Amino acid sequence: MGDEEGGFGRGRGGDEGGGFGGRGNRGFMPKPVKVGDEIDVEIEAIAAKGDGIAKKDGFVIFVTGANKGDKIKVRIKELKSTFAIGEIVQ
């Protein structure tokens, strides 16, 4: 009754939020990088703990020792569900 629009995975979060905590399906999508990849990035910002922040197709990559504005090559050394950790390739 009264749930014509609801259904599985809809409701409060709509199509973007899914039905599981409103975080969308990002955790289930293929990631644009994998461990061992070497990619060129630009550091867009600095995180609270001092790591540089770059993005690949919207996916966040934290890079220790990088500064905002750096255009560098990084190697992905760790992959999490919502971000990656990279290191500067010397």
Buried (B, 14 or more C-beta within 10 A) or exposed (E): EEEEEEEEEBBEBEEEBBEEEEEBEEEEEEBBBEEEBEBEBEBEEEEEEEBBBBBBEEBBBBBBEBEEEBEBEBBBEEBEEEBBBBBBEE
